[in-house]
Amino acid sequence: MSRLIEILRVSISALLAHGLRSSLTLLGIVIGVATIIIVVGAISGLNVYVEEEVFSLSPDVFIVSKFGIITNRDDFLAALRRKDLTEGEMDRIRSLCSTCRGVGGALQGRKALRFTNKRLPDVQLTGSTANLSELYNLDLAAGRFYTEAEVRRASPVIVIGWDVREELFPGSDPMGRVLSIDGYPLKVIGVLREQGSVLGQSQDNVAYMPLKLYEKVFGRNRSIDIWVRAASIERFAETQEEVRLLLRRMRGVPFRGDDPFGMVNAEALQGLWRGISSAALAMMILIAGISLVVGGIVIMNIMLVSVVERTHEIGVRAAVGARRRDVLLQFLMEAAVLAMAGGAVGAALGIGGTSLISGLTGFPTLVRASLVGVALLMATGTGLIFGIWPAWRASRLDPVEALRAE
C-alpha cells in the first residue's frame, strides 16, 4: 500500500510540474463528461416531466380512435382509409361492455372565441359527453361541468380554460357571461384550474362544450374519440380486449383482419416517448463518446511525449531499484489521475450547466449521483485505456540507454 501511495504522490508531482500542459490535455475529457451529464440530465428530467405532466392519462383509461398512435407514413395512410368512429358505436359499447366502468366520447377542433370586441383565435375546442371531466380528470377552479341532460339537449353552455378567462374576461368574473363561437352564443358555466405550459405549449387555451351542441354547430363529419375506463386497473387488459372485440364485431372484421381503429393508453404513450428519448440519448452519448475518445488520444500523445522527455528520469529510477511494473504503474496512474481530474471538472460544469438551463428556461433537468459516478468512471477508464501504450513504452526502456539520455 505504501508503494502505491508513493507512486501516486510521484505521479501527481509529475503532473503538477507541467501544469499548463496537463490542463490543456484535460479539455477533451472535460467536454465529453460535461456533455454526457447535461444531455442525460436533461433527458432524464424530461422523461419524468413527460410521464407526470404531458401523458397524464389515468392508468385505467384508454382511448379508441380512428388513428391511434402513428409512427410511420404507411400507418398514417392506412389509418386515413378507416371508417370514422361514430357516436352510435360509442353508445353500443356503453350498453354492451360488461367490464367498462365508464364510456364517453369527444370531438376536437380549433376555433376562435369572441366576447364583445375581444377575439381569441385558435382555441382548442372539445365537444364531449358529460363524463369526460372524470375520465380526463379535469379540475375546475370555479363553476361546474355540464351534465348529461345538457349534453342530450345540446344546451348552449361552455367550460373555459384559464387562458381564455384571462384573455376574454380580464379582471372580471366570467361566470354567467355569454361568449360566441362562429356567431353561436354560449354561456360560461365553469372555469378550469390553471395548468400552465408543457414544452412551451399552453394547456389553458382550451374550452369544452356538450357533444350534441358541438355536432349541431360544426356538423358530424369527423371521427369521434371513444374514452373508456376499465372496471379496475387489474382488469384493464380484459376491458381493452372486450372493447376491441365488440368494435370488430360491430364492423364485421374477419378473424385475421387488422383492427380498423387504434387504441391509446398511458403505457403506450410513455413507451412511444421512451423510444424517442432513447434514440436521442443514444445519439448524444455517441457524440459525447467521440469527445472522450479524442480526449483519450490527446492523453496518449501527451504521455508519449512525457515518456521521451523523462527518459533520463526513468533510467535513474530503474538504477535505484524501481521495477518495470513500478514504472508501468506510475505512468498508468498519471493517465488515470489526469483523466479523473478532467472528469471532475467536466462533472462540475455539467451539473452547473443543467442548473443554469433549468433556472433560465424552466426546462426540467434531473442529475442523479449515479450519473456523476458513471461519468467519472468513464473518464478514468478512458485515461487508463489510452495510457496503457505510453506506460508500456516507459516500462520497456533499457535502464542503461535511459541513463545516457539527456
C-alpha positions as CSV (number, residue, x, y, z in Angstrom):
1,M,0.0,0.0,0.0
2,S,2.8,2.4,0.9
3,R,4.4,1.7,-2.5
4,L,1.1,2.6,-4.3
5,I,0.8,5.8,-2.2
6,E,4.4,6.7,-3.1
7,I,3.7,6.0,-6.8
8,L,0.5,8.2,-6.6
9,R,2.5,11.0,-5.0
10,V,5.2,10.9,-7.7
11,S,2.5,10.8,-10.4
12,I,0.7,13.9,-9.1
13,S,4.0,15.7,-8.7
14,A,4.9,15.0,-12.3
15,L,1.6,16.3,-13.5
16,L,1.8,19.5,-11.4
17,A,5.3,20.1,-12.7
18,H,3.7,20.6,-16.2
19,G,0.5,22.3,-15.1
20,L,-0.3,24.1,-18.3
21,R,0.2,21.1,-20.5
22,S,-1.8,18.9,-18.1
23,S,-4.7,21.5,-18.1
24,L,-4.8,21.6,-21.9
25,T,-4.8,17.8,-22.0
26,L,-8.0,17.7,-19.9
27,L,-10.1,19.6,-22.5
28,G,-11.4,16.6,-24.4
29,I,-12.3,14.8,-21.2
30,V,-13.9,17.8,-19.7
31,I,-16.1,18.5,-22.7
32,G,-17.1,14.8,-23.0
33,V,-18.1,14.4,-19.4
34,A,-19.9,17.8,-19.3
35,T,-21.9,16.9,-22.4
36,I,-22.9,13.5,-21.0
37,I,-24.1,15.0,-17.8
38,I,-26.0,17.8,-19.4
39,V,-27.6,15.6,-22.1
40,V,-28.5,12.7,-19.8
41,G,-29.7,15.1,-17.0
42,A,-31.9,17.0,-19.5
43,I,-33.4,13.8,-21.0
44,S,-33.9,12.2,-17.6
45,G,-35.7,15.3,-16.3
46,L,-37.8,15.5,-19.4
47,N,-38.8,11.8,-19.1
48,V,-40.1,12.4,-15.6
49,Y,-41.8,15.6,-16.7
50,V,-43.5,14.0,-19.7
51,E,-44.7,11.0,-17.7
52,E,-46.1,13.1,-14.9
53,E,-47.4,16.1,-16.8
54,V,-47.7,15.5,-20.5
55,F,-49.1,12.0,-20.7
56,S,-51.5,12.4,-17.8
57,L,-53.9,9.8,-18.9
58,S,-55.1,7.6,-16.0
59,P,-53.7,4.1,-16.0
60,D,-57.2,2.6,-16.0
61,V,-58.4,4.8,-19.0
62,F,-57.8,4.2,-22.7
63,I,-59.0,5.9,-25.9
64,V,-60.2,4.3,-29.0
65,S,-59.6,6.5,-32.1
66,K,-59.5,6.3,-35.8
67,F,-55.8,6.8,-35.9
68,G,-54.3,5.6,-32.6
69,I,-50.5,6.0,-32.3
70,I,-49.0,6.6,-35.7
71,T,-45.2,6.0,-36.1
72,N,-44.7,5.9,-39.8
73,R,-46.2,7.1,-43.1
74,D,-47.6,3.7,-44.1
75,D,-49.6,3.5,-40.9
76,F,-50.9,7.0,-41.4
77,L,-52.1,6.3,-44.9
78,A,-53.7,3.0,-43.7
79,A,-55.5,4.9,-40.9
80,L,-56.8,7.5,-43.4
81,R,-58.7,4.8,-45.2
82,R,-60.5,3.6,-42.0
83,K,-64.2,4.5,-41.4
84,D,-64.9,7.1,-38.8
85,L,-65.8,6.0,-35.3
86,T,-69.4,7.1,-34.6
87,E,-71.4,8.2,-31.6
88,G,-73.6,5.1,-32.2
89,E,-70.7,2.8,-31.8
90,M,-69.8,4.6,-28.6
91,D,-73.4,4.1,-27.3
92,R,-73.3,0.4,-28.1
93,I,-70.0,-0.1,-26.3
94,R,-71.5,1.7,-23.3
95,S,-74.5,-0.7,-23.3
96,L,-72.7,-3.9,-24.1
97,C,-69.3,-3.7,-22.3
98,S,-69.5,-5.7,-19.1
99,T,-66.1,-4.6,-17.7
100,C,-66.3,-0.9,-18.5
101,R,-66.8,1.5,-15.6
102,G,-67.3,4.5,-17.8
103,V,-67.6,5.2,-21.6
104,G,-67.6,8.7,-23.1
105,G,-66.7,10.5,-26.3
106,A,-65.1,13.6,-27.6
107,L,-64.6,15.6,-30.8
108,Q,-61.9,18.2,-31.2
109,G,-61.2,21.2,-33.4
110,R,-59.7,24.7,-33.2
111,K,-61.9,27.8,-33.2
112,A,-61.9,31.5,-32.4
113,L,-63.9,32.6,-29.3
114,R,-65.4,36.1,-29.0
115,F,-66.7,38.3,-26.2
116,T,-67.8,41.8,-27.0
117,N,-65.0,43.3,-29.0
118,K,-62.3,40.8,-27.9
119,R,-61.4,37.8,-30.0
120,L,-59.2,34.8,-29.0
121,P,-58.1,32.8,-32.1
122,D,-57.1,29.1,-32.3
123,V,-58.6,27.8,-29.1
124,Q,-58.7,24.0,-28.8
125,L,-62.4,23.3,-28.6
126,T,-63.7,19.9,-27.4
127,G,-67.2,18.7,-27.7
128,S,-67.7,15.8,-25.2
129,T,-70.0,13.7,-23.1
130,A,-70.5,14.9,-19.5
131,N,-68.3,12.2,-18.0
132,L,-65.2,13.4,-19.8
133,S,-64.4,15.6,-16.8
134,E,-64.0,12.4,-14.8
135,L,-62.3,10.3,-17.5
136,Y,-59.7,13.1,-18.2
137,N,-59.5,14.3,-14.5
138,L,-60.4,17.9,-15.4
139,D,-60.1,20.1,-12.4
140,L,-62.4,23.1,-12.1
141,A,-61.4,26.4,-10.4
142,A,-64.9,27.8,-10.5
143,G,-68.4,26.7,-11.6
144,R,-69.2,23.2,-12.8
145,F,-69.0,20.9,-15.8
146,Y,-72.1,20.4,-17.9
147,T,-74.5,17.5,-17.2
148,E,-75.6,14.5,-19.3
149,A,-79.0,16.2,-19.6
150,E,-77.4,19.3,-21.0
151,V,-75.5,17.1,-23.5
152,R,-78.7,15.5,-24.7
153,R,-80.5,18.8,-25.0
154,A,-77.4,20.4,-26.7
155,S,-77.6,23.2,-24.2
156,P,-75.6,26.3,-25.2
157,V,-73.1,26.2,-22.3
158,I,-69.3,26.1,-22.2
159,V,-66.4,25.5,-19.8
160,I,-63.3,27.5,-20.5
161,G,-59.6,27.2,-19.7
162,W,-57.6,29.7,-17.7
163,D,-56.0,31.5,-20.7
164,V,-59.5,32.0,-22.2
165,R,-60.6,33.6,-19.0
166,E,-57.6,35.9,-18.8
167,E,-57.8,37.0,-22.4
168,L,-61.6,37.5,-22.8
169,F,-62.5,38.4,-19.2
170,P,-59.5,40.2,-17.7
171,G,-60.1,41.3,-14.2
172,S,-63.8,40.2,-14.2
173,D,-65.8,37.1,-13.3
174,P,-66.7,35.1,-16.4
175,M,-69.3,33.0,-14.8
176,G,-72.7,33.5,-16.5
177,R,-71.2,35.7,-19.3
178,V,-72.1,34.8,-22.9
179,L,-69.3,34.4,-25.4
180,S,-69.7,33.3,-29.0
181,I,-68.2,30.8,-31.4
182,D,-68.9,31.4,-35.1
183,G,-71.7,33.7,-34.0
184,Y,-73.3,31.0,-31.8
185,P,-73.8,32.3,-28.2
186,L,-72.6,30.1,-25.3
187,K,-73.0,30.7,-21.6
188,V,-69.9,30.2,-19.4
189,I,-70.7,27.7,-16.6
190,G,-67.2,26.7,-15.5
191,V,-63.5,27.7,-15.5
192,L,-60.7,25.1,-15.4
193,R,-57.9,25.3,-13.0
194,E,-54.7,26.8,-14.5
195,Q,-52.5,24.0,-15.9
196,G,-49.5,26.1,-17.2
197,S,-47.4,25.2,-20.2
198,V,-45.9,21.9,-21.4
199,L,-42.8,22.1,-23.5
200,G,-43.7,25.7,-24.4
201,Q,-47.3,24.9,-25.3
202,S,-50.1,26.3,-23.1
203,Q,-52.5,23.8,-21.7
204,D,-55.0,26.5,-20.8
205,N,-56.1,27.8,-24.2
206,V,-59.0,25.3,-24.2
207,A,-62.7,25.1,-24.0
208,Y,-65.3,22.3,-23.6
209,M,-68.9,22.2,-24.8
210,P,-71.6,19.5,-24.9
211,L,-71.0,16.9,-27.6
212,K,-74.5,17.3,-29.2
213,L,-74.1,21.0,-29.3
214,Y,-70.7,20.6,-31.0
215,E,-72.2,18.4,-33.6
216,K,-75.1,20.8,-34.1
217,V,-72.8,23.8,-34.6
218,F,-69.9,22.2,-36.5
219,G,-71.5,19.0,-38.0
220,R,-70.7,15.3,-37.6
221,N,-68.3,14.8,-40.4
222,R,-65.4,13.6,-38.3
223,S,-64.4,10.6,-36.2
224,I,-65.2,10.6,-32.5
225,D,-62.7,9.5,-29.9
226,I,-64.2,7.0,-27.5
227,W,-62.9,7.2,-23.9
228,V,-63.2,4.1,-21.8
229,R,-62.5,3.5,-18.1
230,A,-61.9,-0.1,-17.0
231,A,-63.7,-1.6,-14.0
232,S,-60.3,-1.7,-12.3
233,I,-56.6,-1.4,-13.1
234,E,-56.3,-5.2,-12.6
235,R,-58.9,-5.7,-15.3
236,F,-57.6,-3.1,-17.7
237,A,-56.2,-5.6,-20.3
238,E,-59.5,-7.5,-20.1
239,T,-61.5,-4.3,-20.7
240,Q,-59.3,-3.3,-23.7
241,E,-59.8,-6.7,-25.3
242,E,-63.6,-6.7,-24.7
243,V,-63.9,-3.3,-26.3
244,R,-61.7,-4.4,-29.2
245,L,-63.8,-7.5,-29.9
246,L,-67.0,-5.5,-29.6
247,L,-65.9,-3.0,-32.2
248,R,-64.6,-5.7,-34.5
249,R,-67.9,-7.5,-34.3
250,M,-69.8,-4.3,-35.0
251,R,-67.8,-3.7,-38.1
252,G,-67.8,-7.3,-39.3
253,V,-64.0,-7.6,-39.3
254,P,-62.7,-11.1,-40.4
255,F,-60.9,-13.2,-37.8
256,R,-57.4,-12.5,-39.3
257,G,-58.2,-8.9,-40.3
258,D,-56.4,-5.9,-38.8
259,D,-58.2,-3.7,-36.3
260,P,-59.9,-0.8,-38.2
261,F,-59.1,1.6,-35.3
262,G,-56.3,2.4,-32.8
263,M,-56.1,2.2,-29.0
264,V,-54.2,4.7,-26.9
265,N,-53.3,4.3,-23.2
266,A,-50.8,5.8,-20.8
267,E,-48.4,2.9,-21.1
268,A,-48.4,3.1,-24.9
269,L,-47.8,6.9,-24.9
270,Q,-45.0,6.6,-22.4
271,G,-43.5,3.7,-24.4
272,L,-43.6,5.9,-27.5
273,W,-41.8,8.7,-25.7
274,R,-39.2,6.4,-24.2
275,G,-38.4,5.1,-27.7
276,I,-37.9,8.7,-29.0
277,S,-35.9,9.8,-26.0
278,S,-33.7,6.7,-26.0
279,A,-32.8,7.3,-29.7
280,A,-32.0,10.9,-28.9
281,L,-30.0,9.9,-25.8
282,A,-28.0,7.2,-27.8
283,M,-27.1,9.8,-30.4
284,M,-25.9,12.4,-27.9
285,I,-24.0,9.8,-25.9
286,L,-22.3,8.7,-29.1
287,I,-21.3,12.3,-29.8
288,A,-20.0,12.7,-26.2
289,G,-18.2,9.4,-26.5
290,I,-16.3,10.7,-29.6
291,S,-15.2,13.7,-27.4
292,L,-14.0,11.2,-24.8
293,V,-12.1,9.2,-27.4
294,V,-10.5,12.4,-28.7
295,G,-9.6,13.3,-25.1
296,G,-8.1,9.9,-24.6
297,I,-6.0,10.2,-27.8
298,V,-4.7,13.6,-26.6
299,I,-3.8,12.0,-23.2
300,M,-1.9,9.2,-25.0
301,N,0.0,11.6,-27.2
302,I,1.0,13.8,-24.2
303,M,2.0,10.8,-22.2
304,L,4.2,9.5,-25.1
305,V,5.9,13.0,-25.2
306,S,6.3,12.8,-21.4
307,V,8.0,9.4,-21.7
308,V,10.5,10.8,-24.2
309,E,11.1,13.9,-22.0
310,R,11.6,11.8,-18.9
311,T,13.7,9.0,-20.3
312,H,16.6,10.0,-18.1
313,E,14.4,10.1,-15.0
314,I,13.1,6.6,-15.8
315,G,16.7,5.4,-16.1
316,V,17.6,6.9,-12.7
317,R,14.5,5.3,-11.1
318,A,15.5,1.9,-12.6
319,A,19.0,2.3,-11.4
320,V,17.9,2.8,-7.8
321,G,15.7,-0.3,-7.8
322,A,12.4,0.6,-9.5
323,R,10.9,-2.4,-11.2
324,R,9.3,-2.3,-14.6
325,R,5.9,-2.7,-13.1
326,D,6.5,0.3,-10.9
327,V,7.3,2.4,-13.9
328,L,4.2,1.0,-15.7
329,L,2.0,1.7,-12.8
330,Q,3.3,5.2,-12.4
331,F,2.5,6.2,-15.9
332,L,-0.8,4.5,-15.8
333,M,-1.7,6.3,-12.6
334,E,-0.7,9.6,-14.2
335,A,-3.0,9.0,-17.1
336,A,-5.8,7.9,-14.8
337,V,-5.4,10.9,-12.4
338,L,-5.3,13.3,-15.4
339,A,-8.5,11.8,-16.8
340,M,-10.2,11.7,-13.4
341,A,-9.3,15.4,-12.9
342,G,-10.8,16.2,-16.3
343,G,-13.9,14.1,-15.4
344,A,-14.3,16.0,-12.1
345,V,-14.1,19.4,-13.8
346,G,-16.5,18.2,-16.5
347,A,-18.9,16.9,-13.9
348,A,-18.9,20.2,-12.1
349,L,-19.5,22.1,-15.4
350,G,-22.3,19.6,-16.3
351,I,-24.1,20.0,-13.0
352,G,-23.7,23.8,-13.3
353,G,-24.9,23.7,-16.9
354,T,-28.1,21.7,-16.1
355,S,-28.9,24.0,-13.2
356,L,-28.4,27.0,-15.4
357,I,-30.6,25.6,-18.1
358,S,-33.3,24.8,-15.6
359,G,-33.1,28.2,-14.0
360,L,-33.1,30.3,-17.1
361,T,-35.6,28.3,-19.3
362,G,-37.6,26.2,-16.8
363,F,-36.6,23.2,-18.8
364,P,-36.8,20.2,-16.4
365,T,-33.5,18.5,-15.6
366,L,-32.5,15.6,-13.3
367,V,-28.9,14.8,-12.4
368,R,-28.6,11.7,-10.2
369,A,-25.5,10.9,-8.1
370,S,-25.2,7.6,-10.1
371,L,-24.9,9.6,-13.3
372,V,-22.0,11.6,-12.0
373,G,-20.3,8.4,-10.7
374,V,-20.7,6.7,-14.1
375,A,-19.3,9.8,-15.9
376,L,-16.3,9.8,-13.6
377,L,-15.7,6.1,-14.2
378,M,-15.9,6.6,-17.9
379,A,-13.4,9.4,-17.8
380,T,-11.0,7.4,-15.6
381,G,-11.4,4.3,-17.8
382,T,-10.6,6.4,-20.9
383,G,-7.4,7.6,-19.2
384,L,-6.4,4.0,-18.3
385,I,-7.1,2.6,-21.7
386,F,-5.3,5.3,-23.6
387,G,-2.5,5.4,-21.1
388,I,-1.6,1.7,-21.5
389,W,0.7,2.2,-24.6
390,P,2.8,5.1,-23.2
391,A,3.1,3.3,-19.8
392,W,4.2,0.1,-21.5
393,R,6.8,2.0,-23.6
394,A,8.1,3.6,-20.5
395,S,8.4,0.3,-18.6
396,R,10.3,-1.3,-21.5
397,L,13.1,1.3,-21.8
398,D,16.6,-0.1,-21.3
399,P,17.9,1.4,-18.0
400,V,21.5,1.9,-19.4
401,E,20.2,3.6,-22.5
402,A,17.8,5.7,-20.5
403,L,20.6,6.9,-18.2
404,R,22.5,8.1,-21.2
405,A,19.6,10.3,-22.4
406,E,19.7,14.0,-21.8
